[in-house]
């Protein structure tokens, strides 16, 4: 029994010696919390797709980094070293994807990885490459945090009595204890270098949601042209027709735009009465307006309010005839008016209602000929229900790798 003790003691010493190495060699724990996308008209770039594609990329990247990092499920109770969030927006004609990384332990550091691309999908290769960069950046961020934590003064150690700390472990730890005491002095230079290298990371922002919401690219292009068609209704009458709309605009911000509006409308009216007076009417209008537009909300489907003012060239003719006689009315001139508008912006398409209200005229020419029957006049005010889409858009942005 006495001869078996030395091997037992040697095994215990070996296990104790290897325990710190096992602890320090533990892989980095990365946790993907959530992803958010403001793009609602492309299913491949929705919030659900963003989360699924990001997790797929991290899973593929971790296959080659199993000994360096692990993925912690979002709902797991075990702690993570670095958490990751994603934000996907439109940036002019491109899409902008921003990953925000933040350490869990103090001091809390965070950084961003931004990507811009034009293809409306996240390919397998693209998400895997981005995931590899996320893991590499997460490792750097955690090392920087440890370096800064090592440099910060520890009030508890300085307030404790120095003799008690110095004399207590000396007789028990021996050489192993003295090695641990010399480690901070040997690593002073590398720690200082790591702290300077990551000095740009903020340590004052402890709120992770604020870090995720901070990066926000421009959603509206700088210059956009909307064009489409719609139905025309002569306000207060039984006159109907169709129209064409063109709106070049400059988006000053993501919620305010100014520009011009040109709408051309044709309207038809009349009624057929077998035993009475039958009337037929035809009119045309061309409006040239200056317009301002306010978009509500911040992403996705956005209501908007517009207001325009300018000139209208209107011409029309109506004919009435029946048993009591006949009549003709002709009108033409240049008018001025306003055009309030309400609508919904779906991203690529818009649905709007514009009321064109004539306030007065600069030049008006009228001719009325009546033989027992007075011809009905076409209305000057009309409503346009329009469906338009983007036919041209332009917006400057910095170039980034496309995935």
N, C-alpha and C positions, 0 to 999 in steps of 0.2 A: 504493500500500500504506500510506503514511503517513497519507493522508486517511481510511482506514477504521478507524484505531485509536480516534479519539474516540467514534464511535457504539458500538464494542465495549465501551469502558470505561464508557460511560453505561449500557449494558444490564446489565453486571455489577454496577454500583452499585445499580441499580434492583432486581435480583434479590436482592441481599444485604439491601436495606432491607425488601423485602416478606417475606422468610423468617421473621422473628420474628412478623409478623402472622399468617402461615399456621399457625405452631405454636400461638399462643395461641388461634386460632379453631377448633382441633380440637374436635370434639364430645365430650361426656361419654360415657365408656364404662361401660355398666351390664351387669352379669352376674347372671343368676338362677341360683343354685347348686342349690337343692333346695327341695321343699315336703314337709311331713309332715302327715298327717291321722290323728287317732285315731278317726275315725268309720268304722266298718266295715259298718254295716247300711244305708247309703245310697250306692249306686254313684256318684251325681252329686257326692258330697262325699268320695270316696276320695282317697288320695294321688296316684294317677295323674291323676284328674280335676282335682285342685287344680293340679298342675304344668302340665297342658295348658291349663287356662283362664287361668292366670297368664301363660303365654307368649303366648296369643292376645291378651290384653289389652295386654301390652307391645308386641306387634307392631302392633296397631291404634293405640295411642297414639303410637308412633314415626313413623307415617306423617305426622303433623302436626308432628313435632319432628325431622325428618331432619337439619337443620342444627345441632341442639343436642345430640342424644344418639344413640348407637348401641347395639345389643344385641350383647353378646359371647356366643357359645355357651358352654355350661357346660363342654364338653371342650376349648375352645380354649386354645392355649398362650400367646396374646397376653394382655397384662395388662389388667385392668379397673380403673377408678377407684373404683367403688362396687359392692359385691356385695349381693345381696338373697336373703333366705330367708323361708319362709312356714311358719306353724303354724296348724292348724285344729283346734279343740276344741269340745266342747259346753259351754255356759255356762247351766245351768238349762234353760229351755224354748227358748233361743236357741242359735245357733251363733256362735262367736267366731273371727275370722280376724285374725291378727297378722302383719304384714310387718316384718321386721327389716332395716335398712339399715346397712351399715358400710363405711367407706372402707378401701382397701387399703394406702395409704401412710401413714406416720407423720406426725403423731400420729393414731392410729386413733380415729375417732369413730363412734358408732352411735346410731340412733334407731329408734322403733317407730311403726307406723301400725296402729291397731286398729279393727276393724269388727265389728258385731254384726247379725245378720239372722235372720229366722224361716223364710223360704222355703228348703226343702232343695235349692237349686240355685244355681249361679253364672251369672247371665245375661250375655249379651254386653255389654249396657250397663253392668252393674255392674262387671265385670272391667276394662272400658275406663276407666271413671271412676277406679277404684282405681289402675290403671296410670298414669294421668295424674298423680295425686297422688304416686305413687312416684317418677316422673321429676322432678317439681318438688322433692320433698324431697331426692332424691339430688343435685340441683344445689346446693341450699342447704348440704347436708352437705359437699360437696367444697369449696365456697367457704369455709366455716368452717374446714376443715382447712388450706387454703392460708393463711388469715389467721393461724391459730395457728402454723403452721410458719414464717411470716415473722417472727413476734414472738419465737420461741425463739432464744436466743443461739447463735451458731455458734462452737464452740471452735477449729475449724481456722483461721478467719479471724483471730481475736484472737491466736492463737499465732504466726501468720506475721509476718515483719518488715513493718512498715507502709511503710517507704520503698520496698521492692521492689514492693509492690502498687500504690502510688500513682504511681510514676514509670514503670513498664513500659508500661502501656497509653496513657499521655498522648500521646506523639508519634505513635502509630500510629492510634488511634481517632479523635482529633480531636473534633469536635462530637458525633458519635454516642456516643462513650464518655462524654462529660460528661453527656449526657442520661440514660444508664443509671445513673450514679452519683447523680443527683438524684432518681430515681424513688422510692426508699424513703422519703425525707423527705417527698415530696408525698403518699404514700399512708399515712402514719402514722395519721391520724385514722380513715379508713375501716376500716383493719385492726383497730384497737382496738374499734371499734363492732361489727364482725362477731364478734370473739372474745367480747365480752360477750353478744351476742345468742344465741350457741350455747354458753353456759357450762354448760348442763345436760347436754350430751353427755359421756359418760364417756370418758376417754382412758387409763384404766388397764386396761380389759378388752380384751386383745388376742386372746382366743380367740373366734372367730366361733361355733362350736357352742354355747358357753355363752350367747351373746347370743340365739341362736335358741331355746334351751330355756328361757330365763328366763320369757317370758310364758306363763302357763298359767292359763286360766280354770277355774272350777269345773265339773266334769264332771257330778256328780250334782245333781239339783234339791234344794232345801232340804227340801221336803215331798213325799213320793211315796206313792201308794197302789197296791199290787199286788193283783190279784184274778184268780182263774182256777179251773179244775177239775182233777180228777185221779182216779186210781184208788186204791182202798183194798184192802189185804190184811190179813186177820187174822193176826197174827204166829204162825207155827207151826201153822196150821190150813189147811183148804181153804175158807175164807170170803173172799169178795171183794165189792166194792161200788164206790161212787163218792163223791166229796166235793167241797166248795166251800171256797175259801180267800179270806180278805180280810186284807191286811196294811197298815195305815197306819204309816208310819215317818218319822222325822226323821233326815236325814243330817247328823250332826254335822260330819263331814268327807267327803272323797271315798272314804274307805275304812272308815268306821265309822258305823253307823246303829243307832238304838234305836226301839222302837215296840211295837205290840201285834199279836197274831195271833188270828184267829178262824177255826176250821175246823169244818165240819159234815160228818159222814160217815154214810153208810148202808151196812150190811154184810149180806150174805146168805150163808147156808151150808146145809149139809146133804148128805145122800146118799140115794140110792135103791137099796135091795137087795131084789130080788123075793122071795127066799127067806129074808130076814133082817129086820133092824130098819131102818126108814126114818126119817130125821130131817130136820127143817126148822128153820132158825133165822133170826131177823131181829133186827138191833140198830141202834141209833143213838147217836151221840156228838156232843157239842158242846164244843169246847175253847176256853177264853178264857185267853190267855197273854200274858205280858210277854216281849219278845224283844230280843236284841242280835244284830247281824250285822256280820261282818268281810269286806270285799271285798279280794281279792288282785289284784296287778297294778296298772297305772296307766291303761290305756286298752284299747279294743277289747273282746274277749271276756274276761270276768273271772270266775274261780271265786270262790265265796263260802262262808263257814261261818257258820252261825247256831246259836243256842241259846236256847231258851225254857223258861219254867216257869209253871205256873198251875193252874187247876182244870178239871175235866172233869165233865160231866153225861152219864152213860151209862145206857142202858136197853136191855134185850134180853129176848127170849123164844125158847125152843126147845122143840120137840115131837118126841118119838120114839115110834114105834109099830111093832109087829111081831107075830109069832106068840106071843111070850112075854109080851105085855102092852103097856102104854103109860106114858108119863111126860111131865110138863110142868115146865119150869124157868123162873122169872121172876126178873129181877134189875134193880134200879134204885138209883141213888144219886149222890152227889157225891164225886168223887175228886180227887186232886192228883197231878201228875206232871211230867215234863220232856220236852222235844222237841228233841233235837239234829237238825241239818239240814246237808246238803251240796247244792251246786247250781252252776250256771253261769249267769252273767248275759250275755245277748247284746245288751244295750242296751234294746231295746223289749220283749223276751221273756225269760223265765227258765224254766229247767228245774231242778227240785229234788226231793230225797227227804227226807222228814221221818219220824222214828221217834218215835211217841208212846208213852212208857213210863210206866205207872201205878205210883206208888210206894206209895200208901195211899189210905184213904178217910176222909171225914168222916162221911158218913151212907150206910148200905147197907141195903137191904131185899131180902130173898131169899125166894122161895117155891118149894118143890119138892114135886111130887105124883108119886108113882111107884106103878104097879101092875105090878110084875114087871120093868119096864124103867126105867133111869135116863136121863133126858134129858141130852144133852150141853150144856154151857154155852158161850156165845160167848166169844171171847177179849177181854180188856180192852186189851191192847197191840195196836197196829196201825201199819202203814206206809202213808204217803201219797205216791204219785208224782204230782207236780203240775206243771202248765204254766200259768204266770201271765203277765200283762202289765200295763203301766202303764195305769191307768184315770184317774188324776189326778196331776198334778205341779205344783208351785209353787216358784218360786225368784226372788228379787229380783235385778235387775241394772240397771246404768245403761243408759239409752237411747242408741242410736247410729243413724246413718243406715242404713236397710235397703236392700239391693241385691237 
